[in-house]
Structure formats: structure tokens, C-alpha cells
Amino acid sequence: MAEEIMKDELAVEEAPAKKTRKVTAKKADGTTAKKATTKKAPAKKAAKTTTVTITLKKSLVGCLQNQKDCAAALGLKKIGDVKVHPENAATMGKIAKISHLVEVTK
């Protein structure tokens, strides 16, 4: 019985981790060949982003809460506030929500 337990314990012991080594391809003349590396395409230069100037022309008093939130997200608090934002889909969506309260120039 004790011998069986000892054999089980020996069998449970972990095997040593396998060592891995890098293998390079050898040419016929005995020199090693390096793998061809692929070059990344050069990063595209960022196109000039167009900007939009937004001016709050009407008061937010009496507006719906989502309209007040859109104005706050654009950084408009008081009548006459002017902010410049990039012209993208997110900004244009916010402007569309409060188009009756703001003046937009490109």
C-alpha cells in the first residue's frame, strides 16, 4: 500500500518545462538564412480636420433636458458662448439636437 502511494506521488510530480530554441533555416553552403521581415506601410498623414464654430444664440431655459445636455456637452452655458469643435458625426448630431438654439459657421 505504501509503495503504491509512493508510485502515485512520483507519477504526479511535474515534468520539467520543455526548453525551446529558435531554429533558423540553413542554406546549402552552411550559412543561416534570416526570415524576411515585412515593412509596415507608412502612416497616413492626418488630413486637415475642418472645424465648426458654434455660438449659443437662445436661452436654454424652458428647453428639454436632452437639449440642455447637448449644449453642455458642446461647452455652451450662456447666451453668446462660442466654441470651436471638429466637424465630425458626433458634433453634428449634437448640433442637430439644438439647431434652433445655435448658430453654426464653418
N, C-alpha and C positions, 0 to 999 in steps of 0.2 A: 504494500500500500504506500509506504513512504517512497519507494522507488518510483512508483507511478506519478506521485506528486512532483518529485524532483524532475522527471522527464517532462511533465507538463510545464513546469516553470522554465525549463531550458527552452522548450519549444515556443513559449510566449515571449521570450526575450526578443527585442527588436534587432533586426539585421542592421549592420552598419549602412549608413547612407551611401548610395552609389556615387562614385566620383564621375563627373562628366568632363570631357575635354573637347575642345574645339578641334574639328577635323577640317583641314584645308585640302583642296584638291591638288594633286601633284601632276605636273606635266611630265611628258616623256623624258625630258632631259634631267629630271630630278628637282627642278625648282618648284616652288609652291605658287599657286595662282590665287590672286585675291578676287573676291567677289566684286562684280561691278556694282557700283553704288548709283542709285538713281538720284538725279538732282531735282530738287523741288522747283516748281515754276516760280518765277519772281512774283512777289506780292504785287497785286494791282494797286496802283495809286488811287487814293480815295478821290472820287470826283468832287468837285466843289458842291457842298451841300447848300441848297438855297434856303434862305431864312424867311420867316414871316414875322412881321411886326404886328402885334395885337394891342389895340387900345380899348379899354373899357369905357363905353360911352353912356351907358344907362345904369341905373342903380340895381343892385341885387335884392333890394327889399321887395318882398312880395313874390319872388321867384321860387320855383320848386327847389327842393333840397339838392337834387342831382345837378341842377344848373349852377347852384352855389358851389358845389363840389368841383365842377368842371372849371369854374372861374378860379377857385383856389388852387387847383392843380396847375393852371396856367400862370399862377402868381399874380392874379389880378384881385386887388382888395377894394380899392376905392375908384370912384369915377375919375378918369384921367390917367390911371396907371397904364404904363406902356411896357411891354415885354417883347423880347425877340426870341423866337423858338425856331428850331429846324423844321423845314416843311416835310413832314412825313405823315403816314396814315394815322398815327395816334394823335398827333397835334391837330390834324384836320378834322378828326372825329370830335374832338373836344370843342373845336371852333364851331362845328355844325350844330352842336347842342345849344350853344349860346350865341348863335349868329345874329340874333335880334338885339343883343346887348353890346356887341363889339364891332369895331371897325378893323378890317384886315388890310394890310398893304404888304406887297412883296418886295 
